[in-house]
Amino acid sequence: MFSPLQKARLEYKPRLPKALRNPLLLEIQKGEPTQAYADIDELKKLFEKSFSQPIVSFVQKDKGKEYQPVKIGVVFSGGQAAGGHNVIAGLFDALKTFHPNSDLIGFANGPSGIIDNKTIPITEKLLASYRNQGGFDLLGSGRTKIETDQQLQASLKTAKDLSLDGIVIIGGDDSNTNAAILAEYFLKNGCSTKVIGVPKTIDGDLQNEYVDISFGFDTACKTYAEMIGNIARDSLSAKKYYHFVKLMGRSASHIALECALKTQPNMVIIAEEVADNDKTLKEVTKEIADLICKRAESKKNYGIILIPEGLIEFIPEIKLLISELNSHLSESSDHFEAFNKLNSSEDKIKWVFDTLSNKAKTTFSTLPKVIQEQLLLDRDPHGNVQVSKIETEKLLLETVKKELKNRKDFKGKFNAQCHFFGYEGRAGLPSNFDAEYCYALGFVATLLVYHGLTGYMSCVSNLTKPIDEWEIKGLPITMMMNMEMRKGKKKPVIKKALVDLKGKAFQELKSSSEKWQIEDLFICPGPIQFFGDSSLIDVPPLILTLKSL
């Protein structure tokens, strides 16, 4: 069933940048060989066939050539992000532009669909119900990593059995790393199937000199900003609660920064700044308490505080604690089996406490029991603490409450509500920006396969300019990589992008934040707009707009 708005969005026709309007006339132009972000020698050994590939751009010829039909498989990998269906729509339409007999098939339920050869034929009739829609439900998604010899062999067999010319992996930094690993494996085994990645993650931490932003970020931030604006208006009306709002973004604070610029809360904590200044939990608590005391002097016992999901990992003493926990409880650790034999949370807490260094013990012992338990939950797919399940907003609420109680001069009132905005932003109807960005990314991915490239990421940049001026490229995935510890072992991964503390977006925040603390300058952005004036419907993320100034 479709709502009237969903039906209207089905009819929306995403615009293509000028560079993609005649794809049959495009030919590749290769740049200089690339290196990796770091750990070059190690990565050269791991990617013997695909390392040092050049960045490719496209130039238009006067005359095109005839192209043969191809068959491409596509897969969603990792968490949802608005616009994924438009990547597939772009792939499909581009394939049919090159040759009407080209085929697109989807792998069901994520990368495991490649391993198990579970496919869904994608037809115009099937796709018609998913154009410009949110979610990943056309195919489903999953977090399986294609990394073991058995998984790689099974994937190779699938590619050969289906006679695939290409596989497009729509995912984040780890999923695109998987694309590079799969591309390298196919090359080493004489398989002609090309593997292309598409940059997806609402966290916004897949960006660099060439990738302006990952898709889904814009829609997620606009969704969260609407809710923050609504809560701010409620806070201003009731004048009785502080709202501690935790926002998605484990490894970086891009979402918190973008939402703060959109809504102007009384305070936003940027995790990268906390780490840069070596702020302790006590210092972060003191800053929040100072704000509350200052506002109380103006008879304002209410407000909005934004907290990034990954903050807890950026606080130095907790970062040390989490590092030790990740090491001690990884599958390759000698402690792993002993820990998993324990049943009660009390036994697990005591056992872990005894294995920690003195400094980590001190930190662990000061945390509320509920936070201690959350730190010991099952590991995430990388073998690390599941930061998303740690209720950082509640931890800060408790430490602030305790700090205020100890302040004899605090005469105000402190009542607080906690919120976590996560899944609410991942699968909504994509903004016009994400709808068109994703559609173009799908077209570029098809171009890369047709021009025989593998181990590349589809790239559409210059996104703050009018769509006509968007630029297209192919980026070797290895150029973004370094080596990191995962499950106790060093593995190749794409380097995550943190908030640039010297960048214009953060500096804009810093120049305004003191004024926001006392004055109620909340902005209520309202819901995402799809129809109307271009200034309402075609606005890119603020962090990109500010960067381009």
C-alpha positions as CSV (number, residue, x, y, z in Angstrom):
1,M,0.0,0.0,0.0
2,F,1.2,3.5,-0.8
3,S,0.4,6.8,0.8
4,P,-0.5,9.8,-1.5
5,L,3.0,11.1,-1.0
6,Q,4.7,7.8,-1.9
7,K,2.6,7.6,-5.0
8,A,3.7,11.1,-6.0
9,R,7.3,10.2,-5.4
10,L,7.0,7.2,-7.6
11,E,6.4,9.6,-10.5
12,Y,9.4,11.8,-9.7
13,K,12.0,11.9,-12.4
14,P,15.5,12.5,-11.0
15,R,17.6,14.9,-13.0
16,L,21.0,13.8,-14.3
17,P,24.1,16.0,-14.4
18,K,25.1,17.2,-17.8
19,A,28.1,14.8,-17.7
20,L,25.8,11.8,-17.8
21,R,23.2,12.8,-20.3
22,N,25.0,11.1,-23.2
23,P,26.7,8.2,-21.5
24,L,27.3,6.4,-24.9
25,L,29.6,9.2,-25.9
26,L,31.8,9.0,-22.9
27,E,35.3,7.6,-22.7
28,I,37.6,7.3,-19.7
29,Q,40.5,9.5,-19.0
30,K,43.1,8.1,-16.7
31,G,45.0,10.1,-14.1
32,E,48.3,9.3,-12.3
33,P,48.7,6.1,-10.3
34,T,47.4,6.4,-6.7
35,Q,48.7,5.2,-3.4
36,A,46.9,4.3,-0.1
37,Y,46.0,6.6,2.7
38,A,48.6,4.8,4.9
39,D,50.4,1.4,5.3
40,I,51.3,1.4,1.6
41,D,53.7,-1.6,1.7
42,E,51.3,-3.8,3.6
43,L,48.4,-2.9,1.2
44,K,50.6,-3.4,-1.9
45,K,51.1,-7.1,-0.8
46,L,47.4,-7.6,-0.1
47,F,46.2,-6.0,-3.4
48,E,48.9,-7.0,-5.9
49,K,46.6,-6.8,-8.9
50,S,44.6,-3.8,-8.1
51,F,46.9,-1.4,-6.1
52,S,48.1,1.9,-7.7
53,Q,45.2,2.1,-10.1
54,P,44.5,5.7,-11.4
55,I,41.6,7.9,-10.7
56,V,39.4,8.0,-13.9
57,S,37.3,10.8,-15.2
58,F,35.1,10.9,-18.3
59,V,35.3,13.0,-21.4
60,Q,32.7,13.2,-24.2
61,K,33.5,12.1,-27.7
62,D,31.9,13.3,-30.9
63,K,30.8,9.8,-31.9
64,G,29.8,6.8,-29.8
65,K,30.2,3.1,-30.4
66,E,27.9,0.2,-30.2
67,Y,27.9,-1.6,-26.9
68,Q,27.1,-5.3,-26.2
69,P,24.6,-6.3,-23.6
70,V,26.0,-7.1,-20.1
71,K,24.7,-8.7,-16.9
72,I,25.3,-7.0,-13.6
73,G,24.5,-8.1,-10.0
74,V,23.8,-5.6,-7.3
75,V,23.7,-6.0,-3.5
76,F,22.8,-3.9,-0.5
77,S,25.4,-4.3,2.3
78,G,25.0,-3.0,5.9
79,G,22.5,-0.6,7.4
80,Q,19.8,1.2,5.4
81,A,20.3,4.6,4.0
82,A,17.7,6.6,2.0
83,G,18.3,6.5,-1.7
84,G,19.5,3.0,-2.2
85,H,16.6,2.1,-4.5
86,N,17.6,5.0,-6.7
87,V,21.1,3.6,-7.1
88,I,19.5,0.5,-8.5
89,A,17.1,2.6,-10.7
90,G,20.2,4.4,-12.0
91,L,22.0,1.1,-12.7
92,F,18.9,-0.3,-14.5
93,D,18.3,2.8,-16.6
94,A,21.9,3.1,-17.5
95,L,22.2,-0.5,-18.5
96,K,19.1,-0.2,-20.7
97,T,20.6,2.9,-22.3
98,F,23.8,1.1,-23.2
99,H,21.8,-1.9,-24.5
100,P,18.1,-2.9,-24.1
101,N,19.1,-6.5,-23.6
102,S,21.4,-5.9,-20.7
103,D,20.2,-7.5,-17.4
104,L,20.3,-6.5,-13.8
105,I,19.9,-9.0,-11.0
106,G,19.8,-8.4,-7.2
107,F,21.3,-10.5,-4.5
108,A,18.9,-11.2,-1.7
109,N,19.5,-10.2,1.9
110,G,22.9,-8.7,1.6
111,P,26.4,-10.2,0.7
112,S,25.2,-13.7,1.9
113,G,23.1,-13.6,-1.3
114,I,26.3,-13.5,-3.3
115,I,27.8,-16.4,-1.3
116,D,24.6,-18.5,-1.5
117,N,23.7,-17.4,-5.1
118,K,20.2,-16.2,-4.1
119,T,19.0,-13.7,-6.7
120,I,16.0,-11.6,-7.7
121,P,15.7,-10.6,-11.4
122,I,15.1,-6.8,-11.5
123,T,12.6,-5.8,-14.1
124,E,11.0,-2.5,-15.0
125,K,7.7,-3.7,-13.5
126,L,9.4,-4.7,-10.2
127,L,11.5,-1.5,-10.0
128,A,8.5,0.8,-10.7
129,S,7.2,0.3,-7.1
130,Y,10.6,1.3,-5.6
131,R,11.7,4.4,-7.4
132,N,12.4,7.3,-5.0
133,Q,11.3,5.2,-2.1
134,G,13.1,4.7,1.2
135,G,14.6,1.5,2.7
136,F,16.3,-1.4,1.2
137,D,13.3,-3.7,0.9
138,L,13.6,-4.4,-2.8
139,L,16.4,-6.8,-2.0
140,G,16.9,-6.7,1.8
141,S,20.3,-6.2,3.3
142,G,22.8,-7.9,5.6
143,R,26.1,-7.5,7.3
144,T,27.9,-10.6,6.2
145,K,31.5,-10.0,5.4
146,I,33.0,-11.7,2.3
147,E,36.5,-12.4,3.6
148,T,37.1,-16.1,4.3
149,D,38.6,-18.3,1.6
150,Q,35.3,-20.3,1.6
151,Q,33.2,-17.1,1.2
152,L,35.5,-15.8,-1.6
153,Q,35.4,-19.1,-3.4
154,A,31.6,-19.3,-3.2
155,S,31.4,-15.7,-4.5
156,L,33.7,-16.6,-7.4
157,K,31.5,-19.6,-8.2
158,T,28.4,-17.4,-8.2
159,A,30.0,-14.8,-10.5
160,K,30.9,-17.6,-13.0
161,D,27.7,-19.5,-12.7
162,L,25.7,-16.4,-13.5
163,S,28.1,-15.1,-16.1
164,L,28.2,-11.8,-14.5
165,D,30.1,-8.9,-16.1
166,G,29.9,-6.9,-12.9
167,I,28.9,-6.8,-9.2
168,V,27.9,-3.5,-7.6
169,I,28.2,-3.4,-3.8
170,I,26.1,-0.6,-2.2
171,G,27.6,0.0,1.2
172,G,29.7,1.9,3.7
173,D,33.5,1.9,4.4
174,D,33.6,-1.8,5.3
175,S,31.4,-2.9,2.5
176,N,33.5,-1.0,0.0
177,T,36.6,-2.6,1.5
178,N,34.8,-5.9,0.8
179,A,34.3,-4.8,-2.8
180,A,38.1,-4.2,-3.1
181,I,38.9,-7.6,-1.6
182,L,36.5,-9.3,-3.9
183,A,37.8,-7.4,-7.0
184,E,41.4,-8.5,-6.1
185,Y,40.3,-12.1,-5.5
186,F,38.6,-12.2,-8.9
187,L,41.6,-10.8,-10.7
188,K,44.0,-13.3,-9.0
189,N,41.7,-16.1,-10.1
190,G,41.3,-15.0,-13.7
191,C,37.6,-14.0,-13.3
192,S,36.5,-11.2,-15.6
193,T,33.6,-10.0,-13.3
194,K,34.2,-6.4,-12.3
195,V,33.4,-5.2,-8.8
196,I,32.3,-1.6,-8.1
197,G,31.4,0.0,-4.8
198,V,28.9,2.8,-4.1
199,P,29.4,5.1,-1.0
200,K,26.5,4.6,1.4
201,T,26.3,5.5,5.1
202,I,24.1,7.9,7.0
203,D,27.0,8.6,9.4
204,G,28.8,10.7,6.8
205,D,32.2,9.3,7.7
206,L,32.8,8.0,4.1
207,Q,34.1,11.2,2.6
208,N,37.4,12.6,1.5
209,E,39.0,14.9,-1.1
210,Y,37.0,13.3,-3.8
211,V,33.9,11.8,-2.1
212,D,31.9,14.9,-0.9
213,I,29.5,12.8,1.3
214,S,28.0,9.4,1.4
215,F,24.4,9.0,0.3
216,G,21.7,8.8,3.0
217,F,23.4,11.4,5.2
218,D,21.2,14.3,3.9
219,T,17.9,12.5,4.4
220,A,18.9,11.2,7.9
221,C,20.0,14.7,9.1
222,K,16.9,16.4,7.8
223,T,14.7,13.8,9.5
224,Y,16.6,14.1,12.8
225,A,16.6,17.9,12.5
226,E,12.8,17.9,12.2
227,M,12.4,15.9,15.4
228,I,15.0,18.0,17.2
229,G,13.2,21.2,16.1
230,N,9.9,19.8,17.3
231,I,11.4,18.9,20.7
232,A,13.0,22.3,21.0
233,R,9.6,23.9,20.4
234,D,8.1,21.6,23.0
235,S,10.9,22.5,25.5
236,L,10.3,26.2,24.8
237,S,6.6,25.8,25.4
238,A,6.7,23.6,28.6
239,K,9.9,25.1,30.0
240,K,10.5,22.2,32.3
241,Y,12.8,19.7,30.7
242,Y,16.4,19.3,29.4
243,H,16.4,17.0,26.5
244,F,19.5,14.9,26.0
245,V,19.4,13.8,22.4
246,K,21.8,11.1,21.2
247,L,22.3,10.9,17.4
248,M,23.7,8.2,15.2
249,G,27.3,8.4,14.3
250,R,29.6,5.9,16.0
251,S,32.9,6.9,14.6
252,A,32.4,10.6,13.8
253,S,30.1,13.5,14.8
254,H,29.1,14.6,11.3
255,I,25.4,14.0,12.0
256,A,25.5,15.9,15.4
257,L,27.3,18.8,13.7
258,E,24.9,19.0,10.7
259,C,21.8,18.8,13.0
260,A,23.2,21.4,15.3
261,L,23.7,23.8,12.4
262,K,20.2,23.1,11.3
263,T,18.5,23.5,14.7
264,Q,20.8,25.7,17.0
265,P,20.5,23.7,20.2
266,N,21.8,25.0,23.5
267,M,24.8,22.7,23.3
268,V,26.2,20.0,21.0
269,I,29.1,17.9,22.0
270,I,31.5,17.1,19.1
271,A,33.4,13.9,20.0
272,E,36.4,14.9,17.9
273,E,36.8,18.1,19.9
274,V,36.6,16.1,23.2
275,A,39.4,13.8,22.0
276,D,41.5,16.8,20.6
277,N,41.3,18.5,24.0
278,D,41.7,15.2,26.1
279,K,38.5,16.0,28.0
280,T,37.6,13.5,30.7
281,L,34.1,12.4,31.5
282,K,34.2,14.7,34.5
283,E,35.1,17.7,32.3
284,V,32.4,17.0,29.8
285,T,29.9,16.6,32.7
286,K,31.2,20.0,34.2
287,E,30.6,21.8,30.8
288,I,27.0,20.6,30.7
289,A,26.4,21.4,34.3
290,D,27.9,24.9,33.8
291,L,25.4,25.5,30.9
292,I,22.5,24.4,33.1
293,C,23.6,26.7,36.0
294,K,24.1,29.6,33.6
295,R,20.6,29.1,32.1
296,A,19.1,28.8,35.6
297,E,20.3,32.3,36.5
298,S,18.1,33.5,33.6
299,K,15.2,31.3,35.0
300,K,15.6,28.9,32.1
301,N,15.4,25.3,33.5
302,Y,15.0,23.7,30.1
303,G,17.1,23.2,26.9
304,I,18.4,20.9,24.2
305,I,21.8,19.0,24.3
306,L,22.9,17.0,21.3
307,I,25.2,14.0,21.9
308,P,26.9,11.9,19.1
309,E,26.5,8.2,19.5
310,G,30.2,7.5,19.5
311,L,31.2,10.1,22.1
312,I,32.0,7.5,24.7
313,E,34.9,6.2,22.6
314,F,36.4,9.7,22.3
315,I,36.7,10.3,26.0
316,P,40.3,9.4,26.7
317,E,39.9,7.2,29.8
318,I,36.9,5.4,28.4
319,K,38.7,5.0,25.1
320,L,41.4,3.2,26.9
321,L,38.9,1.0,28.7
322,I,37.1,0.1,25.5
323,S,40.4,-0.7,23.8
324,E,41.3,-3.1,26.6
325,L,37.9,-4.7,26.4
326,N,38.1,-5.1,22.6
327,S,41.5,-6.8,23.0
328,H,40.6,-9.0,26.0
329,L,37.2,-10.1,24.6
330,S,38.1,-10.6,20.9
331,E,37.7,-14.1,19.5
332,S,41.5,-14.4,19.1
333,S,42.1,-13.5,22.8
334,D,43.0,-16.2,25.4
335,H,40.3,-14.6,27.6
336,F,37.4,-15.1,25.1
337,E,36.4,-18.7,25.9
338,A,36.7,-18.1,29.7
339,F,34.5,-15.0,29.6
340,N,31.8,-16.7,27.5
341,K,31.5,-19.5,30.1
342,L,30.2,-17.0,32.6
343,N,26.5,-16.6,33.0
344,S,25.6,-13.8,35.3
345,S,26.4,-10.1,34.6
346,E,27.9,-9.9,38.1
347,D,30.3,-12.7,37.4
348,K,31.2,-11.1,34.0
349,I,31.8,-7.7,35.6
350,K,34.0,-9.1,38.3
351,W,36.0,-11.2,35.9
352,V,36.5,-8.3,33.5
353,F,37.5,-6.0,36.3
354,D,40.3,-8.4,37.4
355,T,41.8,-8.5,33.8
356,L,42.0,-4.7,33.3
357,S,44.9,-2.4,33.9
358,N,44.8,-0.2,37.0
359,K,43.8,2.8,35.0
360,A,41.1,1.0,33.2
361,K,39.8,-0.5,36.5
362,T,39.4,2.9,37.9
363,T,37.3,4.1,35.0
364,F,35.3,0.9,34.9
365,S,34.5,1.1,38.6
366,T,33.1,4.7,38.3
367,L,30.5,3.7,35.7
368,P,27.0,2.8,36.6
369,K,26.3,-0.9,36.6
370,V,23.9,-0.6,33.6
371,I,26.7,1.0,31.5
372,Q,29.2,-1.7,32.7
373,E,26.8,-4.3,31.4
374,Q,26.3,-2.6,28.1
375,L,30.1,-2.5,27.6
376,L,30.1,-6.3,27.9
377,L,27.3,-7.1,25.5
378,D,28.1,-9.3,22.5
379,R,30.6,-7.7,20.1
380,D,29.7,-6.0,16.9
381,P,30.6,-7.6,13.5
382,H,34.2,-6.1,13.8
383,G,34.6,-7.7,17.3
384,N,34.3,-4.3,19.1
385,V,32.1,-3.0,21.8
386,Q,28.6,-2.2,20.5
387,V,28.8,1.5,21.1
388,S,25.2,2.0,19.7
389,K,23.9,0.0,22.7
390,I,25.7,2.1,25.3
391,E,23.2,4.7,26.6
392,T,25.7,7.6,26.6
393,E,22.8,10.1,27.0
394,K,21.7,8.4,30.2
395,L,25.3,8.2,31.5
396,L,25.7,11.9,31.0
397,L,22.3,12.6,32.6
398,E,23.3,10.7,35.7
399,T,26.8,12.3,36.0
400,V,25.3,15.8,35.4
401,K,22.6,15.1,38.0
402,K,25.3,14.1,40.5
403,E,27.4,17.2,39.7
404,L,24.5,19.6,40.2
405,K,23.6,17.9,43.5
406,N,27.2,18.6,44.7
407,R,27.0,22.3,43.7
408,K,25.7,24.2,46.8
409,D,25.1,27.3,44.7
410,F,22.7,25.7,42.2
411,K,19.2,27.0,42.8
412,G,17.6,25.9,39.6
413,K,15.6,22.8,38.7
414,F,16.9,19.9,36.7
415,N,14.5,17.5,35.0
416,A,15.6,15.6,31.9
417,Q,14.3,13.4,29.1
418,C,16.5,11.1,27.0
419,H,16.1,10.4,23.3
420,F,18.0,8.3,20.8
421,F,17.4,9.1,17.1
422,G,18.8,6.2,15.1
423,Y,16.7,4.0,12.9
424,E,14.1,6.8,12.5
425,G,16.5,8.4,9.9
426,R,17.7,5.4,7.9
427,A,14.9,4.4,5.7
428,G,12.7,7.4,5.0
429,L,11.7,8.8,1.6
430,P,14.9,10.2,0.2
431,S,15.3,13.9,-0.1
432,N,15.6,15.3,-3.6
433,F,19.3,15.7,-3.0
434,D,19.7,12.0,-2.1
435,A,17.3,10.8,-4.8
436,E,19.3,12.5,-7.6
437,Y,22.7,11.9,-6.1
438,C,21.9,8.1,-5.9
439,Y,20.5,8.0,-9.3
440,A,23.7,9.5,-10.7
441,L,25.8,7.1,-8.6
442,G,24.0,4.2,-10.3
443,F,24.7,5.6,-13.7
444,V,28.4,6.0,-12.9
445,A,28.7,2.5,-11.5
446,T,27.3,1.2,-14.9
447,L,29.9,3.3,-16.8
448,L,32.7,1.8,-14.7
449,V,31.7,-1.8,-15.5
450,Y,31.2,-1.0,-19.2
451,H,34.7,0.5,-19.3
452,G,36.3,-2.6,-17.8
453,L,37.2,-1.1,-14.4
454,T,37.2,-3.1,-11.2
455,G,38.0,-2.3,-7.5
456,Y,36.6,1.2,-8.1
457,M,34.1,3.3,-6.2
458,S,31.4,5.3,-8.1
459,C,31.9,9.0,-7.4
460,V,29.7,12.0,-8.1
461,S,31.2,15.3,-6.7
462,N,30.8,19.1,-6.8
463,L,27.5,18.5,-5.1
464,T,26.9,22.0,-3.8
465,K,26.7,23.3,-7.4
466,P,23.6,23.0,-9.6
467,I,23.1,19.4,-10.8
468,D,24.3,20.3,-14.3
469,E,27.7,21.0,-12.9
470,W,28.1,17.7,-10.8
471,E,31.2,15.9,-11.8
472,I,31.7,12.1,-12.2
473,K,34.7,9.9,-11.5
474,G,35.9,6.5,-10.7
475,L,38.1,6.1,-7.5
476,P,40.3,3.2,-6.8
477,I,39.1,1.9,-3.4
478,T,42.6,1.0,-2.3
479,M,43.6,4.7,-2.3
480,M,41.3,5.3,0.7
481,M,42.7,2.4,2.8
482,N,44.9,1.9,5.8
483,M,45.4,-1.1,8.2
484,E,43.4,-1.3,11.4
485,M,42.9,-3.8,14.2
486,R,39.7,-5.9,13.8
487,K,39.0,-8.8,16.1
488,G,42.6,-8.8,17.3
489,K,44.1,-8.8,13.7
490,K,45.3,-6.1,11.4
491,K,43.0,-5.8,8.4
492,P,42.7,-3.4,5.4
493,V,39.8,-0.9,5.8
494,I,38.8,2.4,4.3
495,K,39.9,5.2,6.6
496,K,36.9,6.9,8.3
497,A,36.6,10.6,8.0
498,L,36.3,12.5,11.3
499,V,34.9,16.1,11.8
500,D,37.5,18.6,10.6
501,L,38.0,20.9,13.6
502,K,39.6,23.4,11.4
503,G,36.9,23.2,8.8
504,K,34.3,25.9,8.1
505,A,31.4,23.9,9.4
506,F,32.9,23.3,12.8
507,Q,34.2,26.9,12.9
508,E,30.7,28.2,12.1
509,L,29.4,26.1,15.1
510,K,32.1,27.5,17.4
511,S,31.4,31.1,16.5
512,S,27.7,30.6,17.3
513,S,27.6,28.1,20.2
514,E,28.1,30.6,23.0
515,K,25.1,32.7,21.8
516,W,23.0,29.5,21.6
517,Q,23.7,28.6,25.2
518,I,21.6,31.4,26.8
519,E,19.4,32.7,24.1
520,D,16.7,30.4,22.8
521,L,17.5,30.6,19.1
522,F,16.1,27.2,18.2
523,I,15.3,26.6,14.5
524,C,12.4,24.3,13.6
525,P,13.3,23.0,10.1
526,G,10.0,21.0,9.7
527,P,9.7,17.9,7.5
528,I,11.6,17.2,4.3
529,Q,10.1,19.2,1.4
530,F,9.7,17.5,-2.0
531,F,7.7,20.1,-3.9
532,G,8.0,23.9,-4.3
533,D,10.7,26.5,-4.5
534,S,14.2,25.1,-5.2
535,S,15.5,26.8,-2.0
536,L,13.3,24.5,-0.1
537,I,13.6,21.2,-2.0
538,D,17.1,21.1,-3.4
539,V,19.2,22.1,-0.4
540,P,22.4,20.0,0.1
541,P,23.8,19.3,3.5
542,L,25.0,22.4,5.4
543,I,28.4,21.0,6.1
544,L,29.0,20.7,2.3
545,T,27.7,24.2,1.6
546,L,29.9,25.7,4.3
547,K,32.9,23.8,3.1
548,S,32.5,25.2,-0.4
549,L,32.4,28.8,0.6
